[in-house]
Structure formats: structure tokens, C-alpha cells
């Protein structure tokens, strides 16, 4: 009887240990095993992304020859398939992206002109409704912006940073309350160190503005600055710098179990990296994980059911989609 009881206790302990190890797997991981999944139907760069309902959305961006597209697609890891969605009303890149469980919001961005070329900022804010597969317009910005940060914090849309029509970096921070759209965009404390092409994420009720760049193309200088917006104080606070200045990470910055992941990006103009860099807000420290198999920037990425995904990206504009599986290392 005592033997059976001890055996039962050991079995229960084994189950508990297995569950704990499985739960913290990604937190304890020091390596990532990269494989490929179903190819993207279109190779893009500077596209926008969101993860909702266990699916990765890939919206707009440039196709080959740096031409803006209005195409939208979604990848379902459960079936390893892509599905085309309703086209975006405009051909757009460099928009900020925020989301909730029903909608995806695109704010600002570079807009393709009918005669060719593009505008480097816009006042437009668009909403995609997942259930109806339709697009609609939201209250526009006070001024045109592109390549800024955009987050949905407790039903308040925050847009910060980015650049204007003349590609001059701006630090403006505007807030739109989803439950009071008629009030329009309201000013808030500006982003320190105005910059564009940055990453952003929300952890523990704070918005993080990560890296980015000053100026553009051959003149750009990547930034390693990181700031956190605290809604309690309504201020930005500087936290640990990135190990290296990095931009073109907006659509591949996401949260995994309370940590912020940056995948790919640029450290100089036309110099992409394959780094997977992780920030822990509790320790205020950065670390590196197993890099991507290729050096890419401006791809789209996200965390779904314990795996991370990275699709397309420049300068290759290929259709490859990488899946990263966390590996526990003794």
C-alpha cells in the first residue's frame, strides 16, 4: 500500500515537472531551431503585420522593384496555408499597426500614387474588420506621418515618432480613444529622440519604443535608444539601450512570454542583420538568440502557439517563411 502511494506521488511530481518545463520552454530557451513552412504568396518588404486568433497577417508593403502593393494575406499555421484577404483601399507601406481581437488598424505610412512614385506620409488611418473582411476609414491624423510606432493600449491607440512628408523625423505622440472616436486624436508627451522605422511592443501595461533611425536611405543613422511609456505617469522613461543601433524592425517586433523579440533589421543602409535580439523588462537586459538563416530587414513576424514566424523581407523580396521552434539547452 505504501509502495503504491509513493509511486502515485512520484507520478504526480513527474507530471507537474513536465507541465512546468513545457510552460517555461520559450523563457528558458537559448537556441532556436529554424525551418521553413508554406511560402508566402507574394514576397514583400516594409509590409505590416499582426497576429490575431493564431494567424499571421501580412498587409501591403513593397513587392519587387520597391513598388507599393495593396494586397493583404493571412497565414494559418494550423493548416500551413495562406489565404488572400480583401485588398487595402490604398497601396501602402511603412504604416503603423495596432490590433485587437476584432480589428487591425493601419496608421500613416507611405502611399503609392496613381501615376507612380509615392508620398512619404499620410493622415489616413484605416481599420480592417476580420469578421466581415472589410476596410473602413478612421479619424485622420492631425498631420501626415509615416514609419512611426503604433500600439493599442487598453483601447487607446497611440501613434508616436515617424517622419513627415519631407521625411523629417518627428516626435509627436497622439492618442485616439476607441470608445470616443468623435474626440479625434489628442496630443500626449512626445517621444524623446524623434525617430522613424522603430519597433514597438506592449509589456505589463507599458508601451516600448525600440530603436529606429534618423533620416533615410544613404543618410540614415540607426538608433539604439529604447523608451517606455507609462500610462500612470503619462511620460516616457529611458530603459536599457539596444546592443546595437537598429531600424526597419516595425513589423518584426513582438512579445513572447513577457519578453520583447526583435527579428532581423538594418544596422546601416543596405546592411541587414539576421539577429534575434530579446529584451527582458524585469531585468532591463538584452540578449541574443539563434539568428535567422538569412540577413533580412522589414519582414513580418509574430509569435503563435509557442513558435515564432518571419515572412519575406528585404532586400531579397523572396517568398520564404521561417518558423522558429524553441530548444531547451542543458
N, C-alpha and C positions, 0 to 999 in steps of 0.2 A: 504493500500500500504506500509506504514511504517512498519507494523507488518510483512508482507511477506518479506520485505527487511532484517529486523532484524533476522527473522527466517533463512533466507538464509545464513547470516553471521555466525550465531551460528552453523549451519550445516557444513559450510566450516571449522570453527575453530575446530569442533569435529573431522573432517576427518584428519586435519593437526596433531592434538594431537595424534590420533591413529597411524598415519604413523610414527611420531617421536618415540613413545613408542615402536613400533614394530622394528624400525631400531636399537635402542639402547638397545634392550632387553638383549642381552648377556652381554653388558657392565655394565648394572645396576644389573645384576643377583647376588644374594648372595646365591642361592641354585640351586642344580641340581637334577632333578628327573631322577633316573636311572631305565631303563627297559632293557629287552633283545630282540634281533632280531634274524634272522636266524643264526643258529650255523655255525661256520667255518667248512669247510670240513676236516680240519686237525688241531689238537692242536699243537701249536708251542711255542717256547721261543727263544729269540735272533733273531727273524726274522727281515726283513727290510720292510719299508712301505713308501708309497707316496699317496697323494690324488691328482688326476687329473680328470678333467671332471666330478666332482661329484661322483667319485668312490674311494674306498679304496683298495689299492694294498697291498697284503701280500706275501712277497717274501722270500723263503728259510727259514733258522732258524733250530733249533733243534726240532725233534719230541721226543716222549717218549724215555727214556734212553739216552738222550743227543746225539742223532745221527743226524748229519747234513743232510739236505734234499736239493734237487734242485727244489722242487715243487714251483709253483707260481700260485696264485689265486687272483681274484678281486671280491669285494663286491659292489653291486649296491643298495643303499638304496631306490631308486625309485621303484624297483621291489622286494626288500628284498630277493635277490638271490645272490648266489656265482657262479662264472664261472672259470673253470680251464684254465690257460694260458700255453703257451709253456714253457717247463722246462728250468731252468737256465743251462747253459753248465757245471757248476760245482756245487757240493754240498757245500753250503756256509752259514755261519752265520757271525755276527759281522761286516758286511760291512757298509761303509758309504753310504748314499743315498741322491742324489740330483735329481732334475727333472725340466722339462719344459712342455709345453703343448703337445709335441710330443714324448718325450723320458724320460726314467728313467735310471739313472746312478748309478751303484754299484761300489764302490771303496775300494780296500783292503778287509780285512776280514779273518776269519778262514775258511780254506778249508779242506773238508773231503778227506782223502787219500783212494785210491782204496783198499788197504789191511786193512783198518780200521784205526781209530785214525784220527788226524787232524793236519794240520800246523796252527800255531797261527798268521800267517801273510802271505800276498801275494802281489806281484806287480801288479796283474791283475786289470784292470778297464773294466767293461762291460757296454754295452748300450742296453736297451730294447726299441724297437720301437713299440708304441702302435698300430698304423695303420696296420702294417704288422705282428704283433705278433711274432717278431723275435729278436734274440740276436746277438750282434756283439762285437768285442773287440776294445777298445780304446787304445791310447798310455799308456804304463805301467808306474807305479811309478818309481822314481829313486831307491827306496829301498822298501822292503816288509814292509807292515803295516797292522794292524788290529785294530778294535774297536775305530776308530777315528771319528772326526766330518767332515761333508761334506756338502757344500752348493753351490748353483748356484746363483751367484750374477751378474746380467746383463751379462749373457752368459760367465762368468768366473767361472770355477769350482775350489772351494777352499777346500783342504783337510788339516786338522790340528790335531795335537795330535795323540792319538793312541799309540800302542806298536809295537815293532819289533818281529822278530821270536823267540827271547828269552824272550818275554813278558816283556821287559823293556820299561817303559814309555818314549815317545819321544815328543818333542815339535815342530818338523818340520812343516812348513806351505808351501804347494806347490800350484801353480795356473796353471790351463790349460785353455787357451782361446779357446772356441768352434769354433771361426771363424779363428783360426790359429793353428790347431792341429799339424802341422809339427814342430812347435817350441817346442812341448813337455811341460813337467811340469817345471815350473820356481820357484825358491825359493822366499819366502816372509818373512816378520818379523815373527819369531817363536812365538808360543803360550806360554805366560807366565804360569808358573806352569804346566809343561808337565803332561798329564793325559790321561786316556783312559775311555771308556764306558760313555762318556759325551753326553749331549744333545746339539743340535744347532738349530738356527732359524734365519730368516731374518726379521727385522722390520725397516721401514724407511731407507732402504738402508744400514743398518749395519748388520753384522753377529754377533750373540751372541753364545759364547761357554759357556755351563752351566754345572756346577758340574762335575761329573766323579769320578774317583778313582785313587789311586796309588797302584801298584802291583796287585795281583789277588788272587782269592779264599780265603783260610783261612788267607792270609796275607794282604788282601786289606784294605785300609783306604779310606772311601768316602770323597770327597772334596765338599766344599760349594762355591768355587771360581767361579765368573762369569766375563767374559771379552767380550768386544765389539770391533769388527774390523771395523775401519772407512776407507773406500777406499780413502777418500780425504787426510788423513794423512798417510795412509798405515801403521798404527800402531794399537796395541791392547790397550784398556783402561779398567781398572778395574771398575766395577759397583757394585751395592749392592749385598752382598753375599746371597746365599740361606739361608733360616731359619735353615736348617739342611743339612749336607753333604748327597749327593745322587748320585747314579750311576745307570747303566742299564736303562737309560731313552731315549736312542737314537732314537728309533722308536716310542716313545710316547711323543715327544716334538713338539708342533705345535703352529701356530698363530691363534688367534681368535680376529678379530676387533682390531688389533694393539697391542694385549697383548700376552704374551708367556705362554702357558699352559704346565705343566709337570704332567703326569698322572702315578701313580704307581712308581716303582723303588725300589732300595735297599738302606738301610742306614748302614747296616753291611752285611757281608757274610751270606747268607741264612736268612736274615731278611728283608722281603719285606714289603712295606707300601701300603696303599690304598689312599694316599694323592692326591689331585688335587690342585696343587700349581701354582699361577698365578703371573706373573711379568708385571708391567706397566712401560714401558721405560720412559714415560713422568714424572712420579713421582719418578721413581727409587725405587719403593717399591714392596714387595711381600705380597701376602695374600693367605688364604686357602678358597677353596670352598667345597661343599658337597663331601665327599670321595667316591671312588668306593665301591661297595658292597663287594669286596674281596681284600685281600692283594696280590698284584701281581707285578712282575717286568718283564722287557724285552718283554712286549706285544707290539702290533702295534696299533697306534691310529691316529686320524685326525679329522678335523672339516669339516662338509659337510652340507650345506644348513641350518645353524642355530643350528645343533645338533653336539655333539661330540661322537666319537665311540672309543671303546677299545676292541681289539680282542685277545683271547688266553692269553699267558703269562705264565711264570714260577712262582713257582715250580709246579703248577697244570698240565700244558700242557692240559688243558681242551679245549673244543670247544666253550665255551661261548663267545658271543659278546654282549657287553653292549652299550646301547645308552643313552646318557645324554641329557636331554632337560632342557634348562634354565628356571628358575622360578623367576618372579619378586616378591619381598617380600616388603610389606609396612613397 
